[in-house]
Amino acid sequence: MLSNGGSGAVNDSYGGAGHAAPRKRADARRNERTLLDAAAAVFVISGVEAPVRDIAARAGVGVATIYRHFPTRADLILAVYRHQVEACAEAGPALLASSATPHAALGRWINLFVDFLVTKHGLAAVLQSDDAGFDTLHAYFIDRLVPVCAQLLEAAAVAGEIRSDMDAYELMRGVGNLCIGADNNPRYDARRLVELLIAGLRLPR
């Protein structure tokens, strides 16, 4: 009886650990995404110096949880930046598959890119700091997002919706320039101007 009970307990323990570890990792990743989404939203409203308690409240967790995942504000800012870049990059192919036309997918993706730029603009002062962790962020941003934009432009060009000589980096720089100042002038509607830009890419039918 003791032998069987001990064996059963050991088997349960190993079996439980084997299944629990991946589930725990998945839960941890999901919790981290929730924190980063909350931080990004708060940064847009209040800037990167927003109180940690505001981020915790939006995420529905305690302040200690934020610090456990991100011990410093710089850690949190870097993580938000990378999280948003990855979300924007992953959205490109998904939008291309789900939208009525490649041009429609391009427009929807550019809207996400504008949302990212609004938050990124709030990070500008921090990104220009001497922190070595920020040195590679611009290259990371370019490497991840320019190919996605290029894929959307190519699909729209192949479909005969836009000209075939539109450069992805050039378009993204143009969108970025239109977004400058959008956060401090309530009369300036950057999104409307960007929508006009994307609409203007269409070839006449």
C-alpha positions as CSV (number, residue, x, y, z in Angstrom):
1,M,0.0,0.0,0.0
2,L,2.7,2.4,0.9
3,S,4.7,1.4,-2.1
4,N,1.8,1.9,-4.5
5,G,0.9,5.2,-2.9
6,G,4.4,6.5,-3.1
7,S,4.7,5.5,-6.8
8,G,1.4,7.1,-7.6
9,A,2.4,10.3,-5.8
10,V,5.7,10.4,-7.8
11,N,3.9,9.8,-11.1
12,D,1.4,12.5,-10.4
13,S,4.1,14.9,-9.4
14,Y,6.1,14.4,-12.6
15,G,3.1,14.3,-14.8
16,G,1.8,17.5,-13.2
17,A,5.1,19.3,-13.6
18,G,5.3,18.3,-17.3
19,H,2.0,19.8,-18.1
20,A,2.1,22.7,-15.6
21,A,5.4,24.2,-16.9
22,P,4.2,25.0,-20.4
23,R,0.9,26.2,-19.1
24,K,2.7,28.4,-16.5
25,R,4.9,29.9,-19.3
26,A,1.9,30.6,-21.5
27,D,0.1,32.3,-18.5
28,A,3.2,34.3,-17.8
29,R,3.4,35.5,-21.4
30,R,-0.3,36.3,-21.4
31,N,0.0,38.3,-18.2
32,E,3.0,40.2,-19.5
33,R,1.1,41.1,-22.7
34,T,-1.7,42.4,-20.5
35,L,0.7,44.6,-18.6
36,L,2.4,45.9,-21.7
37,D,-0.9,46.7,-23.4
38,A,-1.9,48.6,-20.2
39,A,1.4,50.5,-20.1
40,A,1.2,51.5,-23.7
41,A,-2.3,52.8,-23.3
42,V,-1.3,54.8,-20.2
43,F,1.8,56.2,-21.9
44,V,-0.4,57.5,-24.8
45,I,-2.6,59.4,-22.3
46,S,-0.1,60.5,-19.6
47,G,3.4,60.0,-21.1
48,V,6.2,57.6,-20.0
49,E,6.5,59.2,-16.6
50,A,2.9,58.1,-15.7
51,P,2.6,56.7,-12.2
52,V,3.1,52.9,-12.1
53,R,-0.1,52.7,-10.0
54,D,-2.1,53.9,-13.1
55,I,-0.6,51.1,-15.2
56,A,-1.3,48.6,-12.5
57,A,-4.9,49.8,-12.1
58,R,-5.5,49.6,-15.9
59,A,-4.0,46.1,-16.0
60,G,-6.0,45.0,-12.9
61,V,-2.9,44.0,-10.9
62,G,-0.9,45.2,-8.0
63,V,2.0,47.6,-8.3
64,A,4.3,44.9,-7.0
65,T,3.4,42.8,-10.0
66,I,4.6,45.5,-12.4
67,Y,7.9,45.8,-10.6
68,R,8.3,42.0,-10.5
69,H,8.1,41.9,-14.3
70,F,9.9,45.2,-15.0
71,P,12.2,46.3,-12.1
72,T,13.0,49.7,-13.7
73,R,11.0,52.2,-15.8
74,A,13.5,51.8,-18.6
75,D,12.8,48.0,-18.6
76,L,9.1,48.8,-19.0
77,I,9.6,51.3,-21.7
78,L,11.9,49.0,-23.7
79,A,9.4,46.2,-23.3
80,V,6.4,48.4,-24.4
81,Y,8.4,49.5,-27.5
82,R,9.3,46.0,-28.6
83,H,5.8,44.7,-27.8
84,Q,4.2,47.3,-30.0
85,V,6.7,46.7,-32.8
86,E,5.9,43.0,-32.7
87,A,2.2,43.5,-32.6
88,C,2.4,45.9,-35.6
89,A,4.6,43.4,-37.5
90,E,2.4,40.4,-36.9
91,A,-0.7,42.4,-37.9
92,G,0.5,42.9,-41.5
93,P,0.0,39.3,-42.9
94,A,-3.2,38.9,-40.8
95,L,-4.7,42.0,-42.3
96,L,-3.7,41.0,-45.8
97,A,-5.5,37.7,-45.3
98,S,-8.6,39.1,-43.8
99,S,-9.2,42.4,-45.7
100,A,-11.3,42.8,-48.8
101,T,-8.4,44.1,-50.9
102,P,-4.6,44.6,-50.4
103,H,-5.2,48.4,-50.4
104,A,-7.7,48.0,-47.6
105,A,-5.2,45.9,-45.6
106,L,-2.6,48.6,-46.2
107,G,-4.9,51.3,-44.9
108,R,-5.8,49.3,-41.8
109,W,-2.1,48.5,-41.1
110,I,-1.1,52.1,-41.5
111,N,-3.7,53.0,-38.9
112,L,-2.0,50.6,-36.5
113,F,1.3,52.1,-37.4
114,V,0.0,55.6,-36.6
115,D,-1.2,54.3,-33.2
116,F,2.3,53.0,-32.6
117,L,3.9,56.3,-33.6
118,V,1.7,58.2,-31.2
119,T,3.1,56.1,-28.3
120,K,6.6,56.1,-29.7
121,H,6.5,59.9,-29.9
122,G,5.8,59.9,-26.2
123,L,8.9,57.8,-25.7
124,A,11.1,60.1,-27.8
125,A,12.9,61.8,-24.9
126,V,13.7,58.5,-23.2
127,L,14.8,56.9,-26.5
128,Q,17.4,59.8,-26.8
129,S,18.9,59.0,-23.4
130,D,22.3,57.6,-22.8
131,D,20.9,54.2,-21.8
132,A,22.8,51.6,-23.8
133,G,19.6,49.5,-24.0
134,F,18.0,52.0,-26.4
135,D,20.9,52.0,-28.9
136,T,19.6,49.2,-31.1
137,L,15.9,50.1,-31.0
138,H,15.7,52.1,-34.2
139,A,17.4,49.4,-36.2
140,Y,15.0,46.8,-34.7
141,F,12.0,49.0,-35.6
142,I,13.2,49.3,-39.2
143,D,14.1,45.6,-39.6
144,R,10.8,44.4,-38.3
145,L,8.3,46.9,-39.9
146,V,9.7,48.0,-43.2
147,P,9.4,44.4,-44.7
148,V,5.8,44.2,-43.5
149,C,4.9,47.5,-45.2
150,A,6.8,46.4,-48.3
151,Q,4.7,43.2,-48.4
152,L,1.5,45.2,-48.2
153,L,2.6,47.6,-50.9
154,E,3.7,44.8,-53.2
155,A,0.3,43.0,-52.8
156,A,-1.6,46.2,-53.6
157,A,0.7,46.9,-56.6
158,V,0.2,43.3,-58.0
159,A,-3.5,43.8,-57.6
160,G,-3.3,47.0,-59.7
161,E,-4.5,49.2,-56.9
162,I,-1.4,51.4,-56.5
163,R,1.8,52.3,-58.4
164,S,4.6,49.7,-58.2
165,D,7.4,52.2,-57.4
166,M,6.2,53.1,-53.9
167,D,9.1,52.5,-51.4
168,A,8.1,51.2,-48.0
169,Y,10.6,53.1,-46.0
170,E,9.7,56.3,-47.8
171,L,6.0,55.8,-47.0
172,M,6.7,55.1,-43.4
173,R,8.9,58.2,-43.1
174,G,6.1,60.3,-44.7
175,V,3.5,58.9,-42.2
176,G,5.9,59.6,-39.4
177,N,6.4,63.2,-40.4
178,L,2.6,63.7,-40.6
179,C,2.3,62.4,-37.0
180,I,4.8,64.9,-35.6
181,G,3.0,67.4,-33.4
182,A,-0.2,65.4,-33.2
183,D,0.0,65.0,-29.4
184,N,0.2,68.7,-28.6
185,N,-2.2,70.4,-31.1
186,P,-5.9,69.4,-30.7
187,R,-6.7,71.0,-34.1
188,Y,-4.2,68.9,-35.9
189,D,-5.7,65.6,-37.1
190,A,-2.7,63.5,-38.2
191,R,-4.9,60.4,-38.7
192,R,-7.1,62.2,-41.2
193,L,-4.0,63.4,-43.2
194,V,-2.6,59.9,-43.2
195,E,-5.9,58.5,-44.5
196,L,-5.8,61.0,-47.3
197,L,-2.2,60.0,-48.1
198,I,-3.1,56.3,-48.3
199,A,-6.2,57.1,-50.4
200,G,-4.0,59.1,-52.7
201,L,-1.9,56.1,-53.5
202,R,-4.7,54.4,-55.3
203,L,-4.6,54.4,-59.1
204,P,-7.6,55.8,-60.9
205,R,-10.0,53.2,-62.2
